[in-house]
Amino acid sequence: MRVGGPERVLTDDEVTSFVVEQLGALDADGCSVCVLVPDATRTCPLPLLIRAVHRALHGRVSRLTILVALGTHRPMTTPELDAHLGTPLPGTEVINHEWWKPSTFANLGTIPGARIEELSEGRMSGDVEVLLNRAVLDHDIALVVGPVLPHEVVGMSGGNKYFFPGVGGQTIIDVSHWLGALITSAEIIGTTGLTPVRALINDGAALIPAEKYALSVVTAPGGGLHSVSFGDCLTSWASAAEVSAATHVTYLDTPVRRVLSLIPTMYDEIWTGAKGFYKVEPIVADGGEVILYAPHIREIATSHPQIHEIGYHCRDYFVKQWDTFKHVHWGVLAHSTHLRGAGTYDPVTREEHLRVQVTLATAIPSAVCRAANLGYRDPATIDIAAFTADPDTLVVPDAGEVLFRLR
């Protein structure tokens, strides 16, 4: 079921009524419910949605838990959670996904190596252990609540992605992200169909014993919603992905020489702020440049120090030196390739040629940027008005969620 579409923006009353109606019809009386939500790195009117979920379920269910699907992002503090979710929610427990604690995971089994080889079209093999946050297994119903957007690893975010990598273990995170990197972000991003990575996380989600549902939303400029879809995690996601493809993709007729991506403050490190590159890489001409303008960002990756050891490189830099890099978490390798985009590497000459230059205009020091194989520019030298007037530059406000493509 879906309310809304790409051509309109829903009122708060329409959103609330739809959520209450759909969850009211759910056979949840006496059941325990785990609600999976995004962290603050996604644009979403979460307080509105959570109030509606709470209104529909509180007093009917035996237990209501909100689990923040961090993936491997930093945990949210109590004040941050209060602001993120809005008004107090009586009878509701709110917890972070503590991905750094092995004791928080349960083993659901494995995805066989033959299946991995099939899904990856021969790119990868080996059994994949499927670990999941125990909180999901401790509840009768798992309800995903979050936005669907173009995504560099899976094609379109949302749905079962809230389980893996949202509250999943390291192995399936690493395999899914490296598979996406091997296919390349440029090929997979914005794909609404069943990509190999989404097929992999769907296989993982099929091992979850809880009933699984999703309220999949598509955001609109100004903080509203174009649509809300409800159903199982597959159909709800597909419905929202259809709307997102019509609202979160902008097409250009010709490539541009330079993009100035204005990174919003919801991204507080390059690990997430790099989305301002992923979403614009397809429209940048060969030899062009993407400048990530984020004076507020002071760190490359607080939770992933390995990125400082390897820096940022194209996919083939790692593939053609696999014995050197295979010990690094593959999710870190994937992030590295996503921010450098397309390129080549010659293992004989040890020369790497990158299609696009990536420049950080942040509070990260020049030496740190260059050590990570990224360009540096003093953010104080960025004149947004001047860049906007430059015919060779596209300035992208609030970069990171809208995908730009060539027709």
Residue pairs with C-beta under 8 A, 6 or more apart in sequence:
1 18
1 22
1 229
1 230
1 231
2 227
2 228
2 229
2 230
2 239
2 240
2 243
3 10
3 14
3 15
3 18
3 227
3 228
4 10
4 14
4 218
4 225
4 226
4 227
4 228
4 243
5 226
5 227
5 243
6 218
6 226
6 227
6 243
6 246
6 247
8 226
9 220
9 222
9 224
9 225
9 226
10 224
10 225
10 226
10 227
10 228
12 48
15 45
15 48
15 49
15 52
15 225
15 228
16 48
16 51
16 52
16 55
18 228
18 230
19 49
19 52
19 53
19 56
19 215
19 228
19 230
20 52
20 55
20 56
22 56
22 215
22 230
23 52
23 53
23 56
23 57
23 143
23 230
24 56
26 141
26 213
28 57
28 60
28 61
28 140
28 141
29 60
29 61
30 60
30 61
30 62
31 61
31 62
31 139
31 140
31 141
32 61
32 62
32 63
32 64
32 65
32 138
32 139
32 140
32 141
33 57
33 61
33 63
33 64
33 65
33 139
33 140
33 141
33 142
33 143
34 65
34 66
34 67
34 135
34 136
34 138
34 139
34 141
34 142
34 143
34 210
35 50
35 53
35 64
35 65
35 66
35 67
35 143
35 144
35 145
36 67
36 69
36 136
36 142
36 143
36 144
36 145
36 146
36 162
36 163
36 166
36 167
37 46
37 50
37 66
37 67
37 68
37 69
37 85
37 145
37 146
38 44
38 46
38 68
38 69
38 146
38 147
38 162
39 68
39 69
39 70
39 73
39 76
39 84
40 76
40 80
40 84
40 266
41 73
41 266
41 267
41 272
42 146
42 147
42 149
42 157
42 266
43 147
43 219
43 223
43 266
43 401
44 146
44 147
44 217
44 219
45 219
45 223
45 224
45 225
46 84
46 85
46 86
46 145
47 84
47 85
47 86
47 87
48 86
49 145
49 215
49 217
50 66
50 85
50 86
50 89
50 145
51 86
51 87
51 89
53 143
53 145
53 215
54 64
54 89
54 92
57 64
58 64
58 89
58 90
58 91
58 92
59 91
61 141
63 93
63 139
64 89
64 91
64 92
64 93
65 92
65 93
65 94
65 95
65 135
65 139
66 85
66 89
66 92
66 93
66 94
66 95
67 95
67 96
67 97
67 133
67 135
67 136
67 167
68 75
68 76
68 81
68 84
68 94
68 95
68 96
68 97
69 97
69 146
69 162
69 163
69 166
69 167
70 76
70 96
70 97
70 99
70 166
70 167
71 97
71 99
71 165
71 166
71 173
72 99
72 165
72 173
72 303
72 304
72 331
73 271
73 272
73 303
74 302
74 303
75 96
75 98
76 84
76 96
81 94
81 96
85 94
95 135
97 104
97 133
97 166
97 167
98 104
98 133
99 167
99 169
99 170
104 133
104 134
104 135
105 131
105 132
105 133
105 134
105 169
106 131
106 132
106 133
106 134
106 137
107 129
107 130
107 131
108 130
108 131
108 132
108 204
108 207
108 208
109 130
109 207
110 127
110 128
110 129
110 130
111 127
111 128
111 130
111 172
111 200
111 203
111 204
112 127
113 125
113 126
113 127
113 128
115 203
116 124
116 125
116 126
116 127
116 128
116 175
116 200
117 124
117 125
119 179
119 196
119 199
119 200
119 203
120 179
120 182
120 196
121 196
123 179
123 182
123 183
124 175
124 178
124 179
124 182
128 171
128 172
128 175
128 200
128 204
129 169
129 171
129 172
130 164
130 168
130 169
130 171
130 172
130 204
130 207
131 168
131 169
131 170
131 171
131 172
132 163
132 164
132 167
132 168
132 169
132 204
132 208
133 167
133 168
135 167
136 142
136 163
136 167
136 208
136 210
137 208
137 209
137 210
139 210
140 210
140 211
141 210
141 211
141 212
141 213
142 163
142 208
142 210
142 211
142 212
142 213
143 213
143 214
143 215
144 158
144 159
144 160
144 162
144 163
144 212
144 213
144 214
144 215
144 216
144 233
144 236
145 214
145 215
145 217
146 157
146 158
146 162
146 215
146 216
146 217
147 157
147 158
147 216
147 217
147 218
147 219
147 240
148 156
148 157
148 158
148 159
148 216
148 217
148 218
148 237
148 240
148 241
148 243
148 244
149 156
149 157
149 158
149 219
149 244
149 248
149 401
150 156
150 157
150 189
150 190
150 244
150 245
150 248
150 249
150 279
150 401
150 402
150 403
151 157
151 161
151 189
152 180
152 185
152 188
152 189
152 275
152 278
152 338
153 176
153 177
153 180
153 181
153 185
153 188
153 197
153 334
153 338
154 161
154 176
154 180
154 188
154 195
154 197
154 198
154 201
155 188
155 189
155 190
155 191
155 192
155 193
155 195
155 197
155 198
156 190
156 191
156 192
156 198
156 237
156 241
156 244
156 245
158 214
158 216
158 237
158 240
158 241
159 198
159 214
159 216
159 233
159 234
159 236
159 237
159 238
159 240
160 198
160 201
160 202
160 204
160 205
160 212
160 233
160 234
160 237
161 198
161 201
162 214
163 201
163 204
163 205
163 208
164 172
164 173
164 176
164 200
164 201
164 204
164 205
165 172
165 173
165 176
165 177
165 201
165 331
168 204
170 329
170 331
172 200
172 201
172 204
173 331
174 329
174 330
174 331
175 200
175 330
176 197
176 200
176 201
177 330
177 331
177 334
177 335
178 330
178 331
178 333
178 334
179 196
179 197
179 200
180 188
180 195
180 197
180 334
181 315
181 330
181 333
181 334
181 337
181 338
182 315
182 319
183 195
183 196
183 197
184 315
184 337
184 342
185 278
185 281
185 337
185 338
185 341
186 281
186 282
186 341
186 342
188 195
188 197
189 278
189 279
189 282
189 403
190 245
190 249
190 403
190 405
192 238
192 241
192 242
192 244
192 245
194 202
202 234
205 212
205 233
212 232
212 233
213 230
213 231
213 232
213 233
213 236
214 229
214 230
214 231
214 232
214 233
214 236
214 237
215 228
215 229
215 230
215 236
216 228
216 229
216 230
216 236
216 237
216 239
216 240
217 225
217 227
217 228
217 229
217 240
218 225
218 226
218 227
218 240
218 243
218 244
218 247
218 248
219 225
219 226
219 401
220 226
220 247
226 243
226 247
227 239
227 240
227 243
229 235
229 236
229 237
229 239
229 240
229 243
230 236
231 239
248 401
248 402
248 403
249 402
249 403
249 404
249 405
250 402
250 403
250 404
250 405
251 404
251 405
251 406
251 407
252 283
252 394
252 404
252 405
252 406
252 407
253 406
253 407
254 406
255 283
255 284
255 285
255 288
255 406
256 283
256 284
256 285
256 288
256 392
256 393
256 394
257 284
257 285
257 288
257 289
257 392
257 393
258 284
258 288
258 289
258 290
258 291
258 387
258 390
258 392
258 393
258 394
259 280
259 283
259 284
259 288
259 289
259 290
259 291
259 393
259 394
259 395
259 396
260 291
260 293
260 382
260 384
260 387
260 393
260 394
260 395
260 396
261 276
261 277
261 279
261 280
261 290
261 291
261 292
261 293
261 396
261 399
261 400
262 276
262 293
262 294
262 384
262 395
262 396
262 397
262 398
262 399
263 273
263 276
263 292
263 293
263 294
263 297
263 399
263 400
264 398
264 399
264 400
265 296
266 272
267 273
267 275
267 276
267 294
267 297
267 400
268 296
268 297
268 299
269 297
269 298
269 299
269 300
269 301
269 302
270 292
270 297
270 299
270 300
270 301
270 339
270 360
270 362
270 364
271 300
271 301
271 302
271 303
271 304
271 307
271 335
272 400
273 292
273 294
273 297
273 362
273 400
274 292
274 335
274 338
274 339
275 399
275 400
275 401
276 290
276 292
276 294
276 396
276 399
276 400
277 290
277 292
277 338
277 339
277 341
277 358
278 338
278 339
279 396
279 399
279 400
279 401
279 402
279 403
279 404
280 290
280 394
280 396
280 399
280 404
281 290
281 341
281 342
281 356
282 403
282 404
282 405
282 406
283 394
283 404
283 405
283 406
284 290
284 356
286 355
286 356
287 355
287 356
287 357
288 356
288 357
289 356
289 357
289 358
289 359
289 375
290 356
290 357
290 358
290 359
291 359
291 360
291 361
291 377
291 382
292 358
292 359
292 360
292 361
292 362
292 399
293 361
293 362
293 379
293 382
293 384
294 360
294 361
294 362
294 379
295 361
295 362
295 363
295 379
296 362
296 363
297 360
297 362
297 363
297 364
298 362
298 363
298 364
299 364
300 307
300 308
300 364
300 368
300 372
301 307
301 308
301 335
304 329
304 331
304 332
304 335
306 328
306 329
306 332
307 332
307 335
307 336
307 372
308 368
308 371
308 372
309 328
310 318
310 325
310 328
310 332
310 333
310 336
311 336
311 371
311 372
311 373
311 374
312 336
312 339
312 340
312 358
312 372
312 373
312 374
313 336
313 337
313 340
313 343
313 345
313 352
313 373
314 337
314 340
314 341
314 342
314 343
314 344
314 345
314 352
314 354
315 337
315 343
316 343
316 344
316 345
317 337
317 343
317 345
317 352
318 325
318 333
318 336
318 337
320 345
320 347
321 345
321 347
325 333
339 358
339 374
340 354
340 358
340 373
341 354
341 355
341 356
341 358
342 354
342 355
342 356
343 352
343 353
343 354
343 355
344 352
344 353
345 351
345 352
345 353
346 352
357 375
358 374
358 375
359 374
359 375
359 376
359 377
360 369
360 374
360 375
360 376
360 377
361 376
361 377
361 378
361 379
361 381
361 382
362 369
362 379
363 379
364 376
365 376
366 376
369 375
369 376
370 376
384 395
387 393
387 395
388 395
394 404
396 402
396 404
